[in-house]
């Protein structure tokens, strides 16, 4: 590959051009520099073929379900329920942020969407109760990374589609890692809270707890139906997204009566815009990956890794280091589409389960949301919460360290991902 193409890739990247356009522009530049008009002519068909997959239909459907739940008042009830349960303990509102993100992860499936929404809700609330704004913003951002881990998960859908791995198996494999991240962040909050003497709210009465529990039960129907349906084999992960959208509409319109017809056009527009952004990125990453394959870069990476060691423990260590560094400069979905064809042949060589590896690679790239210079989560929360970027980077560092430690636990403790799928025979 031309040195000019590589240089221009990083120039485009650090010009803050959207990553989807960076990938497309770099690929076109490669075709022009190499003078390969045949590949240039085939690029549109390649972009289309990268999207011509039934499994990817789950992405807009889960996005629609999330929008319907937001519009129907479901997400606010989940946050209120978490506050009723945990708000009275010291640092309670910080715990509420983590638990609320875990609840919402079973609805949204996108860390960026969750970080944006929770920044609007929780950061002002925590600030009113005396929490430091930098800490509140960092906690909200860090907690959002459970969204792509706890099912349903957009990034698991893309990995499963690319690798031919069971999406239902990936969903189930994400449950224990998602809980581990929640517990890890709660432990970290307790340590920080002990040092800074966090606030606590008034304890809710039993009447308030009962009322909030009764109110939230319809909201919990959506994740319950998704998981129960996939486990029972009643429907596929893609079909579950359509069913989740229908249930979300019924709950919001008829149980809570907050989802009015006037909200539907905005919900559909938001769904179309976010779906278009993701699918355009997938298309661009597909032709970029095609260019890399044409240059035989995957084969070079495979040869390099296998020459270093034939030990799966060392291989997974190298993969984690490589992905953590890559996640700092490249969008997670784009990196996933490019790298899955590179790593899949190595799984057989090192006898690694593709479901376990899928969880590892997806968590790695999700952590990239917290790392500068390209961590999109940092930019989203910094903008919405009005926190200086460098202050947010500094405040999120303890959560980033905890996230990496949990990643290595999941990497070398295979049962953390495989116990539920094996138990269910997925």
N, C-alpha and C positions, 0 to 999 in steps of 0.2 A: 504493500500500500504506500502511496506517495506520502512523503513527509509533510508536504503542503496540506494534504487532506487532514492528517492528524492534528497539525497545528491549528487549522481553521476550525476543527471540531471544538477545541478548547477555547478558541477566540470567541466563537458563537456562544458557547456555554457561559463564559464569564461576562458576556455582553448582556446577560439576563434575558436572552431570547427564550421563549417557551421551549421546553425540551423536545416536544413533538416536532417543532419547526427545525430545531438544531439537527435532529436525526435525519429529517428529509433533505435539508439543505446540504448536509455533509455527504449524503448518498449521491445526490445530483452532482455535486462538485467532483466526487470520485469518478462518476461516469464520464464527465467532461474531460477531466485530467487524463484518464486512461483512454479516452476516445472510443469507448465501448458503446456504440449506438444500439446494439442488439439488446443489451441489458436495460438501457434507457427506455426502449420501446416496450419492454416487457414489464416495467415497473408498475404501471397502473393495474395490470392483471394480478401481479404479485400482492399489491396492497389489498385488492378485493379478496383474493383467496385467503389472506390472513384473517379476514373477518367472516368468511363463509363457514361458520361452525355453529351448530345448534347450541352447544354449551354456553357460548357467549351471550345468548339471549337472556340468561339469568341476570346479567349485569343491569340492563335497564329495568328489568322487573323488580329486582331488589331495591334499586334506587327509587322506583315508583312506590314500593311498600314503605320505604323510609320517609318519603315526602308525605304520603298519606297519614302516616303515624304522627309526624310533626304537625300537620294541619289539623288532625283530629284530636289533639290534646293528649295523646298517649305519652309522648316523651316527657311532658311537664309532670304528669302523674307519677312516672317512674322516678324522676328526680325528687319529687315531694315525698314519695314512699321511702327512699333512701335517707332523706333528711329526718323523717320521723323516727326511723330505726337507730340512726347513728349520730344525730345532731347534738345529743346531750353530753357525749363524752368529750374529754379535752382534745382539741383539734378535730372535733366532730365534722365540721364543714369540709375539712380536707379529706376525711374518710368518705364523706358523702360524694365528693367529686370522683374518687376512684370507683366506688360502688355504682354510682350513676353511669359512669362510662362503661362498666361491665354490663349493666342492664341494656344500655343503648347499643352496645356492640352486637347484641343479638337481634338488632333491628337494622342498623345502618350499614355495617360491613365495610365502611370506608373511614380511615383515620383522619383524612383531611376534612371530610364533611363533619365528623364528630368534633374535631378540634375547633372548627369554625363555630359550630352551634354552641358547644359548651363554653367557649370563650365569652360569648354574648351573655350566657346565663350565670355561670359560676364565678367568673373573675370579679364582676361588680358586687356580687353577693358576699364573697369572701373579703373583699376590700372594705365593705360596710361593717363587717364584724371584726375589723382590725388586723387582718392578715396582710402581710407585705405583698404588694402588687406583683413584684418580680416572681416571688415564690408561687403565688396563686396562678400566674400565667404559665410558669414552668410545670406545675403539677397538672394543670388542665391539658397541656400539650402532651406530657409524658403518659398520662392516663389514657389518652386517645389511641395509643398504639395497640391497645387490646382489641380495637375494633376489627382489624383484619385477622385476628387470631381466633376469637370466639365466633362460632358460626352464627349466621352465614357470612362468608368472606369473599369479597370481590377478587382479591389476589389469589385465593385458593381456587376459585373458578377458572381463572386464567391459567394457573399452573396445571390444574387437572386437564384442561382442554389441550394445552400444549404437549403434555407428557403422556396423555392417555391414562392417567391415574384416576381412580374413583374419587369424584368430587364429594360424595357422601362420606367416604372414608377420611378424606382430608378434613371435612367439617368436624367429624367426631374426634379426629386427632388433635384438633385445636382447643378442645374444651379444657383439658388439664393444664396445658401451657398458659392459656388465658387466665385460669385461676391462679397459677403460680405468679404471673405478673401482678395480678391484683394483690395477692398476699405480700409479695416483695415490696410493692410501693406502700402498702399499709405499714409494714415494718419500718420502712425508711421514714415515713411521716411520723411515726411514734418516737423515733430517735431524734428527729429534728424538733418535734413538738416538745420533747422533754427539755431540750436545750433552750428554746425560745418561749416556753410557757404559753402555748397556744390557748385561744379562747374556747369556751364551750357554751352551747345554747341551753335553753330551758328544756327539761325533759318533757316529752310528749305524754299526755295522759293515755290510759288504756283505751278510752273512747276514741281519741285521735288515732291511735295505732290501728284499732279495729276498723275505723272509717276509712283510713288510707289503704289498708290491706284490701278491704272490700272493693274500693275504687280502682285499685291497680290490677285486680284479677283479670278483667277483660283485656287489659294491655298485654298481659303475659301470655295471652292466647297465641299471639303471632309466633314468638320464638318456640313455644311449646309445640304448635302444629308443625312448624318446619322440622324440628328435630324428631318428633314422634313419627311424622310421615316418612322421613328418610330412613329412620331405624327400622320401621315396620315394612319398608319396601312398597308402601302404598303409592308413592310417587318419587320421581327423581329429584335431584337438587334443583334442576332447571324448572321442573313443574312446581316445586315447592315455592319458588319465587312468585309465580302467578297466583297460587293459592294464598300466599302471604299478603299479596296486594288486595285480593278480594276480602280477606278477613280484616285487614287494616281499615278498609273502607267501611265495612259493616260496623266495626267497633267504634270508629270515629263518628260515623253518621247516625247510628241508631242507639248505641250505648251511651256515649258521651255527648252526642248531639252538637258537636263543635265543628264537624266537617260539613260545611254548607256548600251548595252548588257553586256559589260565586268564587270559592277557593280553588275549584277544580282546574280552571284554565291556568292559573299560576303554578299549580302543582305539576301539571303536564308540561308546561314550558320549562320549569326547573329540571324536570326529569330528562327532557330532550336535550337541554344544554349540557348537563353533566354527562349524559350518555354519549353525546357527540364528542365531548372533550376526550373521554376515555377511549372510544373507538378510533378516533383520529390518531391518538397516541399509539394504539395497537397497530394500526396500519403503517404508520411511519417507522415504528420499531421493527416491524416485519421486514420492510425493505432494507433497513439498516443491518439487521441480522443476516439477510440474504447477501449483502455486500461482504460482510465479515466471513460468511461461509465460503464465498467465492474466492476470497484471499487465503482460505485454509487456516485462519487464525484459531478456530476451535481445535483443530488437530494439533497445532503448536502448543496450545495450553494443556491439552490432554497429555501430550508427550512430555512436557515440562513437569507436570504434577506427578505422573507415574515414575519419572526418572528420579524424583526426589525421595520417594518412599512408596513401598507397597503396603504400608500399614494403614488400615482405615482410620485409626485414631489420629495419625499425623495428617492424613488426607483431609479429614473433617476440620482439623485445626487450620490448615492452609486455606480451605474453602471459607471458613468463618472470617479469617483475617482479610482475604481477598474481597469478600462481599461487603464487609464493614467499610473498607476503604472505598470500594466502588459506590456504595450507597451514599457516601458523602458528596459525590459529584454527579450522580446519575439518578434519574427518577426510578422508583422501584418497579413500576410496571414495565417500563422500557427495558430495564436491566433484566427483568425476569424473562421477557420474550427473547432477548438476545442470548441469554446464558443457559436456558433450559436445554436447548439442543446440544450445547457444549458439554454439559455435565451428565446427561442421561446415559451415554455409553459407559461412563465411569462407575455408575452405580452397580452394574453387574460385576465389574472387575473387583470392586471393593466389598461386594455383598452387603449393600446398604438398601434398606427398604425405601422405595420411591415415595411412600406416604411420609415416612419419618424425615426423609431428605427434603420433601416439599415444605414441611413445617419449618425446618431449619432455614432454608433459603428465603422463605417468605418473611420470617421474623427478622432475619438479617437485613433485608431490604426495607422493612418497615421501620427499623431502628434508624435508618437513614433520614427519616423525617425529622429527627432530633439533632442531626449533625450538620454544621456549616461546611462548605459555603452554600450548598444547594438544597439543604433540608427545607422542603416546602412547608412543613408544619411550623417551622420557626417563623417564616415570613407571614403565614396566615395569622398565627396568634399574636405576633408582634404588631401587625396592622390592626387587628380587631380590638385587642386589649390596650393598644397604644402604649406599648412597652418598647424601650430601645432594644434593638436587635442584639447588641453586644451584652446587655444586661440579662436578656433572656437566655442567651447561650451560656452565660456564667451560672445562672440559676438552675438551668436544666441539667448541668453536669452530674450532680449526684444521682439523678434519675437515669441518666444515660449509662453511668457505671453500673447501677443496679440492673438495668436492662441487659447489659452485656454479660454480667455474671449469671443471670437467669438463662440467657441464651446458651451458655456453655453447659449449664446443668441439663437443659433439654437436649443438647447435642449428644452428650455422653450417657444420658439416662433414657434409653430408647423407650422404656415402658411409659414414660411421661406422655409420649405421643401415641404409642401403639397399643396400650392396654385396652382402651375403649373400642377401637376398630377391631382388634383381635377378638375381644369378648363378643362383639356383635357379628363377627364373621364378615366384616367389610373388606 
